[in-house]
Amino acid sequence: MRITVFGATGNVGSRIVTEALARGHEVTAVLRDPARPHGLPAAAVIATGDARAPEDVARLAAGQSVVISATRPAPGSEPELAVATKGLLAGLAGTDVRLLVVGGAGSLTLPGGNGATVIDGPDFPSAWLPIALACGEQLALHQASTDVDWAYLSPAALLEPGRRTGRYRLGGDELVVDADGVSAISMEDLAVVLLDEAERPAHHRTRFTAAY
């Protein structure tokens, strides 16, 4: 499988590249500035491009099976996420290339919360609100798209570097929690979820989530 990854040097994106290469896929890691140190595996094909530019997306998606977006704007630049989303959707419009997106957890509904979302929870950190709202807009843009085969993966509430276990539970629009009410997954296992979806497509034009 040929896979293009935008946001390939990020915390999640770099783990997606590693997981995809370990499975024997051909991976193109997209960087805005390939001259900067990136630490990606030598087996990855390094390409220059910007998710915000539809022409770059179309060029880097040509001949590929899947495009994965793990882009995350720097703090203070959250509106760039919507711009990148529009670029990805425009660049892939009318093609057969699937788009898998690493999104946010803030818009997931809380179990037993009568429709309240993670953002509405009393313990939601105010510092995370700008990116959570940007991710909500990101999801809405995908939901309005009808000419791209996309799937939007919302992670667990707690997403941190950890170890790869290969185990997880899937959900839809509701936060997945364990017996203690905790919603967590490692970045390594989130990459597993995404590559499993790439290899065995089960979600089309819908959002799904995963946690332990």
SULRABEL-V714635 format. One record per residue. RES is the residue in three letters. PHI is phi in degrees with one decimal (999 if undefined). NEAR is the number of other ideal C-beta (glycine too) atoms within 8 Angstrom. Layout:
BEGIN
[[RES;PHI;NEAR] [RES;PHI;NEAR]]
END
This chain:
BEGIN
[[MET;999;8] [ARG;-100.4;10] [ILE;-127.7;15] [THR;-107.5;14] [VAL;-119.1;16] [PHE;-91.1;16] [GLY;76.2;14] [ALA;-69.3;16] [THR;-97.0;10] [GLY;-75.2;10] [ASN;-57.5;8] [VAL;-83.2;14] [GLY;-58.3;17] [SER;-65.7;12] [ARG;-73.5;12] [ILE;-64.9;16] [VAL;-59.4;15] [THR;-61.8;10] [GLU;-64.6;14] [ALA;-65.2;14] [LEU;-65.7;12] [ALA;-62.8;6] [ARG;-89.4;8] [GLY;89.4;4] [HIS;-84.2;10] [GLU;-87.8;7] [VAL;-118.1;13] [THR;-104.9;14] [ALA;-97.1;15] [VAL;-94.7;14] [LEU;-123.5;13] [ARG;-71.4;5] [ASP;-133.0;6] [PRO;-67.8;8] [ALA;-76.1;3] [ARG;-78.7;6] [PRO;-58.0;3] [HIS;-128.1;10] [GLY;70.5;5] [LEU;-78.9;11] [PRO;-58.4;7] [ALA;-63.3;4] [ALA;-73.5;5] [ALA;-76.9;12] [VAL;-84.6;7] [ILE;-91.6;10] [ALA;-131.2;11] [THR;-98.3;8] [GLY;179.4;13] [ASP;-137.1;7] [ALA;-61.5;14] [ARG;-75.4;8] [ALA;-104.4;10] [PRO;-54.5;8] [GLU;-67.2;7] [ASP;-67.4;13] [VAL;-61.4;17] [ALA;-61.6;11] [ARG;-64.8;8] [LEU;-81.1;13] [ALA;-93.5;13] [ALA;-60.7;6] [GLY;78.7;4] [GLN;-93.6;12] [SER;-88.8;8] [VAL;-143.3;13] [VAL;-111.4;17] [ILE;-113.5;16] [SER;-110.3;14] [ALA;-123.8;13] [THR;-70.4;11] [ARG;-143.0;9] [PRO;-72.5;12] [ALA;-68.7;4] [PRO;-52.6;7] [GLY;95.1;4] [SER;-116.4;7] [GLU;-54.5;11] [PRO;-59.3;8] [GLU;-64.2;9] [LEU;-64.8;15] [ALA;-66.8;11] [VAL;-63.3;9] [ALA;-64.3;14] [THR;-61.7;14] [LYS;-64.1;10] [GLY;-65.1;15] [LEU;-63.8;15] [LEU;-65.6;14] [ALA;-67.8;9] [GLY;-69.4;13] [LEU;-101.4;14] [ALA;-56.2;9] [GLY;78.3;4] [THR;-101.2;8] [ASP;-96.4;4] [VAL;-82.0;11] [ARG;-74.9;12] [LEU;-119.8;15] [LEU;-109.9;14] [VAL;-122.4;14] [VAL;-87.6;14] [GLY;-106.2;12] [GLY;-118.8;13] [ALA;-97.5;16] [GLY;-59.9;13] [SER;-91.4;12] [LEU;-67.3;13] [THR;-82.6;11] [LEU;-80.8;12] [PRO;-58.0;8] [GLY;68.1;4] [GLY;-95.5;10] [ASN;54.0;4] [GLY;92.5;5] [ALA;-66.4;8] [THR;-101.2;12] [VAL;-57.4;14] [ILE;-59.1;11] [ASP;-74.3;8] [GLY;-64.0;10] [PRO;-65.9;3] [ASP;-100.1;4] [PHE;-70.0;12] [PRO;-66.9;6] [SER;-61.9;5] [ALA;-65.9;4] [TRP;-89.2;9] [LEU;-61.0;10] [PRO;-57.9;8] [ILE;-72.9;13] [ALA;-64.5;15] [LEU;-67.6;11] [ALA;-63.5;14] [CYS;-67.4;14] [GLY;-62.9;12] [GLU;-66.7;11] [GLN;-57.9;15] [LEU;-62.6;14] [ALA;-60.9;8] [LEU;-64.6;12] [HIS;-67.2;15] [GLN;-63.3;8] [ALA;-86.0;6] [SER;-86.9;11] [THR;-119.7;5] [ASP;-118.7;5] [VAL;-132.5;11] [ASP;-85.2;9] [TRP;-107.5;13] [ALA;-142.5;16] [TYR;-116.0;12] [LEU;-99.4;16] [SER;-89.2;12] [PRO;-75.0;14] [ALA;-66.2;14] [ALA;-62.0;11] [LEU;-109.8;8] [LEU;-123.7;12] [GLU;-139.1;7] [PRO;-59.6;6] [GLY;-165.3;7] [ARG;-122.0;5] [ARG;-88.1;9] [THR;-105.7;9] [GLY;79.5;5] [ARG;-114.5;5] [TYR;-171.7;11] [ARG;-120.5;7] [LEU;-97.7;8] [GLY;-145.6;11] [GLY;-106.1;7] [ASP;-98.1;7] [GLU;-106.4;10] [LEU;-56.9;15] [VAL;-90.1;11] [VAL;-125.7;9] [ASP;-91.1;9] [ALA;-62.3;3] [ASP;-96.3;5] [GLY;81.6;7] [VAL;-92.5;7] [SER;-116.5;12] [ALA;-151.4;12] [ILE;-159.9;14] [SER;-81.1;13] [MET;-62.8;13] [GLU;-62.8;13] [ASP;-76.7;16] [LEU;-64.8;16] [ALA;-62.8;15] [VAL;-61.2;12] [VAL;-56.9;13] [LEU;-65.0;14] [LEU;-72.1;13] [ASP;-61.4;8] [GLU;-67.6;14] [ALA;-63.4;14] [GLU;-80.6;7] [ARG;-131.4;5] [PRO;-57.8;8] [ALA;-130.8;4] [HIS;-126.6;8] [HIS;-129.7;7] [ARG;51.3;9] [THR;-151.2;8] [ARG;-100.4;14] [PHE;-140.9;13] [THR;-139.1;17] [ALA;-151.5;15] [ALA;-160.1;16] [TYR;-76.8;10]]
END
